């Protein structure tokens, strides 16, 4: 009982000390500054707040004067293009703007965050110009340097070599994962060429007792390539080829060739904010199996087709991702698969956000399943693919923020 009283008084004291210091938060606000809500998943917000101090940052879009939405796309050289959309709200209604910039693949995180903060600062000037604090803003322009064109001796080709190894262990178990990869890509406005080669090795070892050790080994390797041609702002055509091998899937060798066509309901130029793509492909596949399959086959030569629709949109109220894909083999339409994916992130009302993620597949095309019964080790250690008619993942959640709406203060003590 005495311990409870001490703990209660300690918490009460902490509450009053915190309450007594509550006015320090309001001291950090900028008088007459617009409220800004930044919608960005991976931005360094502490850095942005420390670099841009002439606005007030809010944690709720509903009380913002300016909503900044930041999206990214991969560039042809493997870098990233940032698109920054400014939406004027309340007194700034109708004052919308868009800025963009690109960073190289090898630019450091510090370089990127400084460029992002600089662009945000530049985009905010037109709003600040309408406030009393505009008199305190000074604008300077650095002297221009002479721009020279850089000769591209690589002709837009970008190469990537990767090696990654992960080790984990305890007294009676060990895990090792290794991946080696190489890719060569060339992307222009009219053509997109992508190639990749990879090798994966995964090993699990478990010591059951002094005389028994169970080891699981999975090997996957392959290569693929694809060429895409831009037809116009809505249509694209493509052709792809794939070679692969997988011990998990009972596939010694797989070869596929697939021509395809795609139609985007929205212009490709709007891809940073919205896409609705319809994709169709038809192809030929050759399978050579490690073991005899449940259909008494050691090899198969098959034709197949697939149709998919994919929606991706990022707006001020949130983001939506949705895709539906259906595929089947021509020799037997019952050998098919339907895959559904959805993600949703919504700002419902003031302070309330809702998030949903879902994936489901209806599976009737597992042609490579081994005919023999799997051992308990193969099942428990996931060494071999098992028969199933479906698989799914699902998550749902919400968050509600209330209290002091401003977030100008940066305090890095004890980390995040």
C-alpha positions in Angstrom: 0.0 0.0 0.0 2.9 2.3 0.8 4.5 1.6 -2.6 1.2 2.5 -4.3 1.0 5.8 -2.5 4.6 6.7 -3.4 3.9 5.8 -7.0 0.7 7.8 -7.1 2.3 11.0 -5.7 5.2 10.6 -8.1 2.8 10.5 -11.1 0.8 13.4 -9.7 4.0 15.5 -9.3 5.0 14.6 -12.9 1.6 15.7 -14.2 1.7 19.1 -12.5 5.3 19.7 -13.6 4.3 19.0 -17.2 1.2 21.1 -16.9 3.2 24.0 -15.5 5.5 23.9 -18.5 2.6 23.7 -21.0 2.9 27.3 -22.0 6.4 26.7 -23.5 4.8 24.9 -26.4 2.7 27.9 -27.4 5.9 30.1 -27.2 7.3 28.1 -30.2 4.5 29.2 -32.5 5.1 31.7 -35.2 2.7 34.6 -35.0 0.6 35.2 -38.2 2.2 32.2 -39.9 0.1 29.7 -41.9 -0.6 26.2 -40.5 1.1 23.6 -42.7 0.4 19.8 -42.8 3.0 17.7 -44.6 1.8 14.4 -46.0 5.0 12.3 -46.6 5.8 8.7 -45.5 9.6 8.8 -45.4 10.5 12.5 -44.9 12.9 13.6 -42.1 10.4 15.9 -40.4 12.7 17.0 -37.7 15.1 18.3 -40.3 12.4 20.0 -42.3 11.1 21.8 -39.1 14.6 22.9 -38.2 15.2 24.3 -41.7 11.8 25.9 -42.3 10.9 27.9 -39.2 8.5 30.5 -40.6 5.4 28.3 -40.6 3.5 26.4 -38.0 3.3 22.7 -38.4 0.1 20.8 -37.5 -0.6 17.1 -37.1 -4.2 17.3 -38.5 -5.0 18.1 -42.1 -8.4 19.5 -41.0 -6.8 22.6 -39.4 -4.2 23.2 -42.0 -4.0 26.3 -44.3 -1.6 24.5 -46.6 -1.5 20.8 -47.3 1.8 19.5 -48.8 1.6 16.1 -50.5 5.0 14.5 -51.4 5.2 11.5 -53.7 8.1 9.7 -55.4 8.9 7.8 -58.6 12.0 5.9 -59.7 13.9 7.6 -62.5 15.5 5.9 -65.5 19.0 6.0 -63.9 17.8 4.4 -60.6 17.4 7.7 -58.8 14.2 9.2 -57.4 11.9 12.0 -58.7 10.1 13.9 -55.9 6.8 15.6 -56.7 5.7 18.2 -54.2 2.0 19.3 -54.4 0.9 22.4 -52.5 -2.9 22.7 -51.8 -4.2 26.0 -50.5 -6.9 25.7 -47.9 -9.2 28.1 -46.1 -7.8 31.6 -46.8 -5.5 30.1 -49.5 -8.2 28.1 -51.3 -7.5 27.8 -55.0 -3.8 28.5 -54.6 -2.4 25.2 -55.7 1.0 24.5 -57.1 3.4 21.6 -58.0 7.2 21.5 -57.8 9.5 18.6 -58.6 13.1 17.6 -58.6 15.2 14.5 -59.1 18.1 13.0 -57.1 20.7 10.6 -58.3 20.8 7.0 -57.0 24.1 7.7 -55.1 23.1 11.0 -53.5 23.3 10.9 -49.7 20.4 11.1 -47.4 21.6 14.5 -46.2 21.8 15.8 -49.8 18.3 14.6 -50.5 16.7 16.1 -47.4 18.4 19.4 -48.0 17.1 19.5 -51.6 13.6 18.6 -50.4 13.6 21.3 -47.7 14.8 23.8 -50.2 11.9 23.0 -52.6 9.3 23.1 -49.9 10.7 26.5 -48.7 10.5 27.8 -52.3 6.9 26.5 -52.8 5.8 28.2 -49.5 7.0 31.7 -50.5 3.8 32.5 -52.5 1.7 31.8 -49.4 4.0 33.6 -47.0 3.8 36.7 -49.3 0.2 37.1 -48.2 1.0 37.2 -44.5 2.4 39.9 -42.2 5.6 37.9 -41.8 6.4 38.5 -45.5 8.2 41.7 -44.4 10.7 39.5 -42.5 11.6 37.3 -45.5 14.7 38.0 -47.5 15.3 36.4 -50.9 18.7 36.0 -52.4 19.7 34.5 -55.8 23.1 33.0 -56.3 25.1 34.0 -59.3 24.4 31.6 -62.2 27.2 29.3 -63.3 27.6 28.3 -66.9 25.7 25.1 -67.7 27.4 22.5 -69.9 25.9 19.3 -71.3 27.5 16.1 -70.0 28.3 13.5 -72.5 26.5 10.2 -71.8 29.0 7.5 -72.6 26.7 4.9 -71.1 23.8 5.7 -73.4 21.3 5.7 -70.6 22.3 2.2 -69.3 22.4 1.7 -65.6 24.1 -1.3 -64.0 23.7 -2.7 -60.5 25.7 -5.5 -58.8 24.5 -6.7 -55.4 25.7 -9.1 -52.8 23.8 -9.5 -49.5 24.4 -12.0 -46.7 22.4 -12.4 -43.5 23.5 -14.5 -40.6 21.6 -15.4 -37.4 22.1 -18.1 -34.8 21.6 -19.4 -31.3 23.1 -22.3 -29.5 21.0 -24.9 -31.2 20.0 -23.2 -34.5 21.7 -21.4 -37.3 20.3 -19.4 -40.3 22.1 -18.1 -43.4 20.7 -16.2 -46.4 22.7 -15.1 -49.4 21.6 -13.2 -52.5 23.7 -12.3 -55.5 22.2 -10.2 -58.2 23.0 -8.2 -61.3 20.8 -5.9 -63.3 21.1 -3.7 -66.4 18.4 -1.2 -67.2 18.0 1.5 -69.9 15.0 3.8 -69.6 14.1 6.6 -72.0 10.8 8.4 -72.8 10.1 6.0 -75.6 11.7 2.7 -74.5 12.2 0.8 -71.3 14.6 -2.1 -71.1 15.1 -4.1 -67.9 17.2 -7.2 -67.3 18.2 -9.0 -64.1 20.1 -12.1 -63.0 19.9 -13.5 -59.4 20.8 -16.3 -57.1 19.4 -17.0 -53.6 20.6 -19.5 -51.1 18.8 -20.0 -47.7 19.9 -22.6 -45.1 18.3 -23.4 -41.7 19.9 -25.8 -39.2 18.3 -27.1 -36.0 20.0 -29.4 -33.5 17.2 -31.6 -32.1 19.5 -33.6 -29.8 23.2 -34.6 -29.6 22.8 -37.1 -32.5 20.1 -35.4 -34.7 20.4 -32.2 -36.7 17.8 -31.1 -39.2 18.9 -28.9 -42.1 16.7 -27.1 -44.6 18.2 -25.7 -47.9 16.4 -23.7 -50.5 18.0 -22.5 -53.7 16.5 -20.2 -56.3 18.1 -18.6 -59.3 17.1 -17.1 -62.6 17.2 -14.3 -65.0 14.5 -12.2 -66.8 14.3 -9.4 -69.2 11.6 -7.0 -70.5 11.3 -4.4 -73.2 8.5 -1.8 -73.1 7.6 0.6 -75.8 5.7 3.8 -75.2 2.9 4.1 -77.8 1.2 7.2 -76.6 0.1 8.8 -73.2 -2.3 5.9 -72.5 -1.0 2.8 -74.4 2.2 0.7 -73.9 3.4 -2.6 -75.4 5.9 -5.0 -74.0 7.7 -8.3 -74.4 9.3 -10.4 -71.7 11.4 -13.6 -71.2 12.2 -15.5 -68.0 14.5 -18.4 -67.0 14.3 -19.7 -63.4 14.9 -22.6 -61.1 13.5 -23.2 -57.6 13.9 -26.2 -55.2 11.0 -24.9 -53.2 8.6 -25.1 -56.2 10.1 -28.4 -57.5 11.2 -26.6 -60.7 14.5 -27.6 -62.1 14.2 -25.3 -65.1 11.4 -22.9 -66.2 11.3 -20.8 -69.4 8.6 -18.3 -70.2 8.1 -15.8 -73.0 5.2 -13.2 -72.7 4.2 -10.4 -75.0 1.8 -7.9 -73.3 -0.1 -4.7 -73.7 -1.2 -2.1 -71.2 -3.8 0.7 -71.2 -3.8 3.5 -68.6 -7.2 5.2 -68.1 -5.4 8.3 -66.9 -2.4 9.8 -68.8 0.9 8.4 -67.8 2.0 12.0 -67.0 -0.3 11.9 -64.0 1.3 8.8 -62.6 2.5 10.5 -59.4 -1.1 11.2 -58.3 -3.2 8.5 -60.0 -3.1 5.5 -62.2 -5.7 3.0 -63.4 -3.9 0.4 -65.6 -5.4 -2.5 -67.5 -2.8 -5.1 -68.4 -3.1 -8.2 -70.6 -0.4 -10.8 -71.5 -0.3 -14.1 -73.3 2.6 -16.5 -73.1 4.3 -19.8 -73.6 5.9 -21.7 -70.7 8.2 -24.7 -70.5 8.5 -26.5 -67.1 11.1 -29.2 -66.2 10.5 -30.6 -62.7 12.9 -32.1 -60.1 10.4 -34.8 -59.1 7.3 -36.3 -60.7 4.3 -34.1 -60.0 0.8 -34.9 -58.8 -0.2 -34.9 -62.5 2.4 -37.6 -63.3 4.5 -35.1 -65.2 8.3 -34.5 -65.4 8.0 -31.7 -67.9 5.2 -29.6 -69.5 4.8 -27.2 -72.4 1.9 -24.8 -71.8 0.2 -21.7 -73.1 -1.3 -19.2 -70.6 -2.9 -15.8 -70.4 -3.4 -13.2 -67.7 -5.5 -10.0 -67.3 -5.1 -7.5 -64.5 -6.4 -4.1 -63.4 -4.5 -1.9 -61.0 -5.5 1.4 -59.3 -3.1 3.6 -57.5 -4.0 7.1 -56.3 -2.5 9.5 -53.8 -4.7 12.5 -52.9 -5.1 15.0 -50.1 -7.6 12.7 -48.3 -5.3 9.7 -48.4 -4.1 7.0 -50.7 -5.7 3.9 -52.3 -4.1 0.9 -53.9 -6.0 -1.9 -55.6 -5.2 -4.7 -58.0 -7.1 -7.7 -59.4 -5.4 -10.3 -61.5 -6.7 -13.5 -63.1 -4.7 -16.1 -65.0 -5.2 -19.6 -66.4 -3.7 -22.2 -68.7 -5.4 -22.8 -72.0 -5.2 -26.6 -71.9 -7.5 -26.6 -68.8 -9.4 -23.5 -67.7 -9.8 -25.0 -64.3 -6.0 -24.5 -63.7 -6.4 -20.8 -62.8 -5.5 -18.3 -60.2 -7.2 -15.1 -59.0 -5.2 -12.6 -56.9 -6.6 -9.5 -55.1 -4.6 -6.8 -53.3 -5.9 -3.7 -51.7 -4.5 -0.9 -49.4 -6.3 2.1 -48.0 -5.1 5.0 -45.9 -7.8 7.7 -45.2 -8.0 10.8 -43.2 -11.6 10.4 -42.1 -12.4 13.3 -39.8 -10.3 15.7 -37.8 -7.6 13.7 -36.0 -8.9 10.3 -37.2 -7.1 8.2 -39.8 -8.0 4.7 -41.0 -5.6 2.1 -42.5 -6.3 -1.2 -44.3 -4.2 -3.8 -46.1 -5.5 -7.0 -47.6 -4.2 -9.7 -49.9 -6.0 -12.8 -51.1 -5.4 -15.5 -53.7 -7.6 -18.3 -54.9 -5.2 -20.9 -56.2 -5.9 -23.8 -58.6 -2.7 -23.8 -60.7 -0.1 -25.6 -58.6 1.2 -27.8 -61.4 4.6 -28.5 -59.9 3.6 -30.1 -56.6 5.6 -33.3 -55.9 3.6 -36.6 -56.2 5.1 -38.1 -53.1 4.1 -37.1 -49.5 6.2 -34.4 -47.9 8.2 -35.3 -44.8 7.4 -33.5 -41.5 10.7 -31.6 -41.8 9.9 -30.4 -45.3 6.5 -29.1 -44.1 7.6 -27.5 -40.9 10.7 -25.9 -42.4 8.9 -24.9 -45.5 11.4 -26.7 -47.8 8.7 -27.6 -50.3 5.6 -25.9 -51.6 2.4 -27.4 -50.1 -1.0 -27.8 -51.8 -3.5 -25.0 -51.0 -6.5 -23.5 -52.6 -6.1 -20.1 -51.0 -3.8 -17.8 -49.1 -4.4 -14.4 -47.5 -3.0 -11.6 -45.4 -5.1 -8.9 -43.8 -4.6 -6.0 -41.4 -6.8 -3.1 -40.3 -6.3 -0.3 -37.9 -6.9 3.3 -37.0 -5.3 6.1 -35.2 -6.8 9.2 -33.5 -4.7 12.2 -32.5 -6.0 14.9 -30.2 -4.7 17.6 -27.9 -2.2 20.2 -28.9 -2.3 20.3 -32.8 1.0 22.1 -33.4 4.3 20.3 -33.8 7.0 22.9 -34.4 9.3 21.7 -31.6 12.2 19.4 -32.4 13.7 17.5 -29.4 16.1 14.7 -30.3 16.9 13.6 -26.7 16.8 9.8 -26.2 15.9 9.3 -29.8 12.4 8.9 -31.2 
